[in-house]
Amino acid sequence: MKHYHPAKTDFLAPEVRRHPYPYMAWLRQESPVHWVPALDAYLVTRYDDIAALLRDPETFSSIAMRRQGPGREADARSGNSVITADPPEHTRLRRILQDEFRMRPLRELEPRIRELVASLSGAVMASDGFDLVRDFTIPLPVTVIAELLDIERSRQDDFKHWSDCLIKLLNDREGPEWLRARAGVFDLIKYFGDVLDGRCHDLDGRRDILSVLLNAEAAERINRREIIAYSILLLTGGNETTTNLIGGMVLALLDHPEQLALLREEPARIPNAIEEGLRYCSPVQGVYRRAMHDVEVAGTTIPAGRDVVALLASANHDESKFAAPESFDVLRHTGGQAGFGMGIHHCLGAHLGRLEARVAFEWLVPQLPRFERAFDEVTWNDNWFVRGPETLPFRWRTA
């Protein structure tokens, strides 16, 4: 175990957030369903239990994903989204955009994603020193999703700030930072409300995602509050997962130079390496569900109305599913990895995230041997819900 004794340490302790996987291994062995008072929820940590839970929406409702939102005032302005709804509402909402996020139409985006990678990487390569997170892993997915929504790229910093606010609401329950995050979410709700008010009168010939949603509203398939919730989800989910995946994988490859060498020799293995990155790095650490009736999981009775956290990161590191799970292996068969979730809520944007990561690593893999760390220890983002490096300062090696 790294730096702490799991039995004497809380899940939210800073040392656990820096090194979560030894703690999760202890939970799987000693306390597979573990009550965390600070979260007011049970952690579910074993792969098979998590898979069963996420594939049973009648017993475990996704309404729990709303539990730490900004409150009733925000609920009155934005409605359910695909991550907070159960069937049949979930089915109705997901069908509106599922064709937009299939791999075939997304392939049309690849030339544009390559342009963005070329532009961002060109700026990075022209600098003596750079922060890969600030200069590459944040702007790439934020720009892609902003263009898909056809909203102002110039507000990139606001989009990232608002995404961070939403994650903060899932991570915390109270306090000054939570209140600031809550205010940020209200700003985001207002932003999308204003954009939609302006857009709804000018839909002819438009194919951006907001226009698809507004056309669905005109056909009475979705209401305005649900569109705002959908838009917020797309903006947040469209950048957080990819940003943290790319940053985490860069560290994994630098820490495992033999794996980087394999990719440099055979770049065709990059897609499989991304699947291993989703497993090993687990950029989304867990998701909430609510027990709809008393239910037993791994010998523990979860009472009706209690929330659980399906700890995706623990499932991805479960030794009963993946041999030597703490090894980063770009040749691994990763079937069943839970990086994009499981069941009906498997991430709508999974194909887009994979596409962005593949194009990014086609540039990164040849360049990584020239990256020289300008930091002694990784600073991870300060929450449990998603995980990735907060900053990655590098210099270019001179020799």
N, C-alpha and C positions, 0 to 999 in steps of 0.2 A: 504494500500500500504506500502511496506517496504522501508524506508530510502530515498524515493525520490517522487517527484510529476511527474507522467508520462507525463503530458502535457508540462512540462518544461525540459524534459530529453530526450537525444538522445538514439536511439536504441543501439548504440555501446558504450555508457558510461559504465565505470567499474561497477558502482552500478547496472546497468541493467544486466550485464553479471553475477553478483553474484546472483541476484534475478530476473530472467527474466519473471516469470509467472504473477506477478501483472501487469507488463507493457503490456504483451500480452493480458491480460484480458481487460485492458483499450483500447487497439487498437481494439479489436473485438467489443467493445461497441461504441467507439467514432470515430475510423478511420480505418475501416476494410481493406481498400486499402490505404497504407500509403507510401508516397514518402520519401526515405532516401537518401539525396544527397551523403553521404559518400560511399554508396554502388552503387550509380547511378542506383537504382532499386526501384521498388515498393514492399513493403511487402504485401502479401495477407494472412489474418489471420483467417478467419472463415472456419470451417470444410467443409461445403458444397461447398464453393467457391474453396477451395484447391482441394477437390476430383474431381470437374468438370474440373478444370484446368489440373490436372495431367493425366486425362483420355482423354485429347484432344490434342494429339501430333501434329495434323495438325495446330492448332491455336497457341499452346505454344510449341516451339521447344526446345529440349534438347541441342542444339548447345550452349546455354548460359552457360552450364557447362564448356566450354572451355575458357570463356571470360577472366578469370584471371589466365590463365596458364602462363608458362614462356616465351611465345612469339613465333615468327615465326621460330626462329632457332630451338626451341624444336619441333615445329609442323613438321618441315622437317625431324626430326629423329623419331618421334612417331606419329601415326595416330589416327583416331577416336577409341573410345572404346564404350562399350554398354551404358555408362552413358552420352555420348556426341552425340550419333547418334539417328536419327529418322528412322522409317520404310521407305524403306525396309532394309537399312543398319543395323539398330538395330536388326531386325529379323534374318538376316544372321549371325551376330556376336553372338547373344545370343544362337542360336541353336547349335553352335559349342561346348559349354560347359554345356548346361542346363542339360544334362543327368548326368554329373559328380557331380552336386550339388543337385540332388534329394535326398530325405530323405533315400530311400532304399540303394543306394550305400554308403551314408555317415554313415549308421549304422555300416559298417565295420570299421570305424574309432574309434568307441566308446572305444574299449579296449585300443587303443593307447592314446586317450585323458585321460582315467582313469589312465594310467601309468604316464602321464605328471602331472596330478593333484596330484597324490600320491607323486611324486618326489618333486614338488614345495611346496606342503603343508608340507611334511616332513622337508624340510629346514626351513620353516617358524616356525613350531612348535618346532624346536630345538633352536630357537633364543629367547632371552629375549625380544627383541624389533625388529620390522620389519616394512617395508613400503609395504603395501599390493599392491599398484600400481606397484612399482619397482620390488617386489619379486614374484608377482602372476598374477595380471591382465594384465600386459604387456607381460611377457614371455609366458604365456599359448597360446593366439591366434597367437602371432608372430611365435612360434615354430610350431604350427599346419599348418599354411599357408606355412611356409618355407619347411616343409616336403612334403606338397601336391605339391609344385612347384619343389621339389627336388633341393633346393639351400642351400647354406652353413648356417647351424644353428649358426656357430661361428660368423657370422656377424649380430647377433640379434640386437646389438646396432645400427649398420648402418641402418638396416631395419626400426627400430623405428624412427631414425633421419630423414630418407628420407620420411617416412609417415608424420611426423610432418611438413616437408618442403612443401609437397603438400597441407596440410590443411592450412598452412600459406598463400599460394598463393590464396586460396579461401577466406581467411579471410581479407587479406590486399590487397592494390592496388599499393603501392609504399613504399619507405623508405629503410633504411639499412637492416632491418630484412627481408624484402621482397626480396632484392637482394641476401642475403645469402641463403634464401630458394630457390630462382631461381637457384643458383649455385648447391645446393644440388640435385635439380631435374635433372640437367644435369648429375651429377654423377650417379644418379639412372638410367637414360636412357642409359648411357655408360655401366653400370654394366650389365643390361639385354641384351644389344647388344652383349657384350662379351660372356655372358652365352649362348645365343642362337647360336652364331657362333660356339661355341664349341660343343653344343648339337646336332646340325642338322645333324652331320655325324654319330651319334650313337643313333639311335632310335629303333633298333630291341629289341622287348620285353619290352620296357619301357612304363609305364602307368601313369607317373607323368603328371601334367597338362601342363607343358611346352611342353612335348613331344606330347600330344594330339593336342596342337596348331600348332606345327611344322608339324605334319602329315596332319593337315588341310591345312597348307600352301602348302605342296607337292601336295595336291588335288586341289589347286587353289581356296580354299574357303576363304582364308584370306591372307593378305600380311604381310611382316616383320614389317613394321611400326605399323600396327594394333596389331600384337602380342606383341610388346613392350608396347603399350598403355594398352592392356588387362592385361599384367603382372603387370604393375604398379598399375592398379586399384585393382587387386586381392590382391597384397601385402598390399596396404593401407586399402582397405575396409575390408580385412580379419583380421585386428587387431584393427583398431580404434573403430568400433562400439562395438565389444565385450568387449574391455578394458573399455570403458566408461560405458557400460551397467552394467557390474559386479560392478565397483566402485560405480556407482550411486545407484544401488540396495542395496549394503552393507549399505550405509548411510541411505537409506529409511527404511530398516529393523531395524537398530539401533535407528532411530528416532521414530519408531512405534513398540515398543516391543510387543504389543498385536498381531500384524501381524506376527512377528517372532515366537511367541508362537504357533500360528495356524499352521505354517509350521513345527515346531518341533513336534507337535502332529500328523500332517498328511503330511509327506514328499511327498506324491503323488500329493499334490497341487503345488509343485514347478514349473511344466510347466506353470500353469496358472499364478503363481506369476511372472514368466518371462515375460509373455504377459503384465501384469500390469506394470512391470518395463520398458518395451519398451514404454508404454504410458506415465507413470509418469515421467520417467527420460529423455525420448526422446534424446538418445545419438547423433542422427543426427538431428540438429535443423531445417534445411531447405535445399531446393534445388533450383537452378536457372532454369528459363525457359525464352524464348524470344517470345514476341508477334509477330506473322507473319503478322498480319494485325490489324487495329484499332479494339479494342474489349472492351466491357463494362463489368466490374466486380464490383458488389456491388455498382452500381451507379457511378463508376469512369471509365472514358475512358482511356484505356492504349493505347498509340499510337504504330503503327507498328514499330518494331525495338527496342522497349524498353524492358528491362529485368525486370522480377518479381522474387521475392523469395517466393516460396510456403513454408510458415512457419509451418513445420510439428509439431513442438513442440506446437504451438498455436492450431492447429487442435486437438492434443491429449489432450488439456486442455479446449476445447470448451464445455461450460456448456450446449449447445443445443444438444450435442452428448453424453456426459458423465455426469451423475449426480454427484454432489460434486467432480469435477475433481481435486481439490487440496488435496483430501484425497487419501492416498495410501491404496488400498484394494485388498488383494491377492485373495479374493473371487469374485471380480468384473467380470462381463461379459464384455470382452474387444473387442468384435467383431467390426472390423472397425478401430482399432488403426493403426496409420500411422508410427509406429516406423521404419518399413522397407520400407517406401514409399508406393505409390499406382500406379495402372495402369501398363503399359507395363514395367516400370522401377522398379517395385517391386524388392527388393534386391535379386540378384542371389544367394548370400551366406546366405540367411535368415535361412535355415535349419541348416547350419553349425554353425551359431551364437547361435541359440537356443540350439543345442546339447552341445556346449562348455559351455554355461551358466548353463544348467541343471546339467551337471557333476560337475561343479565348486560349485554350491550351494548345491549339495548333501553332499559335504564336509563342506562348509561354514555354513550352517544353524545350525548344532549341535555345531559348534565352536564359533559362534558370541557372545553368552552370556559371553564368556571369554575374548572378545576383550575390552581393555581399551584404550580410546582415548589418544594419546600423542600430541594432537593439540587442540587449543582453537577455531579456525575457519577454515572451509574448504577452501583450495586454489583450485579454479577451473581453468582449462586450459584457456589460454588467447586468446580465439577466440570465434566467435559467431557461426561458421559453425557446429562444433561438441562440445558437452559439457560433461565433466566428471571431476572428481577430479584429480588434478595434482599430488597429493601425499596423502597418507593415512597412517601416522605413528601410530602404535598401540603398546601397551605392553600387555602381558598376565596377567590377574587378578590372584592374588596370593590366593584369598579366594573365 
